[in-house]
């Protein structure tokens, strides 16, 4: 984590690229350091891609919830009939969105 909020951070893709260059250029007798650095760079890219997917899914979920909210009954209690009705309306909205 970045403990200093105003400290600029290197883009993940740039950092991964630097790791790949280091993995290629570091002199290691058995190659273990090279392999570890190479794998670290690859994992950074994989995790960055997964994080991007999760953020996109979260945005879609937020949009769905916002479209559904007007159909959610007010108050702390939702009888099962209201839940079924809300689910039906949600499914209708999903069908309209496609």
C-alpha atoms as one frame of an Amber mdcrd trajectory, in Angstrom:
protein
   0.000   0.000   0.000   1.044   3.557  -0.613   1.341   5.090   2.879   2.013
   8.554   1.480  -1.143   9.728  -0.322   0.635  12.418  -2.382   3.434  10.146
  -3.578   3.024   9.326  -7.279   2.709   5.632  -8.078   4.054   3.840 -11.102
   1.444   2.418 -13.468   1.096  -1.341 -13.023   1.917  -2.052 -16.668   5.082
   0.055 -16.413   6.127  -1.717 -13.221   5.493  -5.144 -14.788   7.518  -4.144
 -17.833  10.394  -3.084 -15.574  10.186  -6.453 -13.807  10.454  -8.237 -17.169
  13.528  -6.162 -18.110  15.117  -6.908 -14.730  14.372 -10.614 -15.125  16.178
 -10.581 -18.453  19.151  -8.455 -17.362  19.962  -9.654 -13.828  22.943 -11.989
 -13.581  21.967 -15.072 -11.599  23.927 -18.340 -11.534  20.929 -20.611 -11.192
  18.275 -18.391 -12.816  15.990 -18.538  -9.771  16.020 -14.771  -9.250  15.285
 -14.215 -12.945  12.374 -16.652 -12.878  10.941 -15.132  -9.693  11.133 -11.579
 -11.051   9.644 -12.672 -14.389   6.769 -14.412 -12.617   6.179 -11.378 -10.391
   5.837  -9.191 -13.473   3.404 -11.636 -15.059   1.334 -11.844 -11.896   1.128
  -8.067 -11.681  -0.384  -8.011 -15.177  -2.792 -10.863 -14.357  -3.949  -9.201
 -11.146  -4.330  -5.854 -12.891  -6.541  -7.471 -15.542  -8.636  -9.216 -12.881
  -8.993  -5.984 -10.914 -10.188  -4.218 -14.059 -12.819  -6.941 -14.602 -13.991
  -6.718 -10.985 -14.295  -2.942 -11.217 -16.343  -3.251 -14.418 -18.627  -5.846
 -12.788 -19.046  -3.607  -9.733 -20.051  -0.700 -11.967 -22.617  -2.887 -13.750
 -23.954  -4.130 -10.404 -24.264  -0.563  -9.159 -26.213   0.407 -12.291 -28.522
  -2.590 -11.828 -29.147  -1.767  -8.179 -29.916   1.861  -9.039 -32.443   0.741
 -11.668 -33.983  -1.682  -9.164 -34.235   0.698  -6.195 -37.465   2.413  -7.317
 -39.186  -0.987  -7.197 -38.026  -1.895  -3.702 -40.778  -1.297  -1.131 -39.948
   1.258   1.562 -39.479   0.267   5.173 -37.589  -2.429   7.010 -39.850  -5.357
   6.160 -40.467  -6.919   2.773 -43.147  -9.611   2.700 -42.327 -12.525   0.413
 -44.916 -11.329  -2.144 -43.073  -8.006  -2.417 -39.770  -9.831  -2.833 -41.200
 -11.949  -5.650 -42.658  -8.856  -7.298 -39.329  -7.034  -6.997 -37.463  -9.973
  -8.538 -39.975 -10.086 -11.406 -39.519  -6.372 -12.053 -35.749  -6.763 -11.887
 -35.855  -9.549 -14.468 -38.014  -7.363 -16.699 -35.460  -4.569 -16.427 -32.665
  -6.994 -17.283 -34.573  -8.049 -20.379 -34.999  -4.421 -21.437 -31.307  -3.713
 -20.943 -30.183  -6.341 -23.450
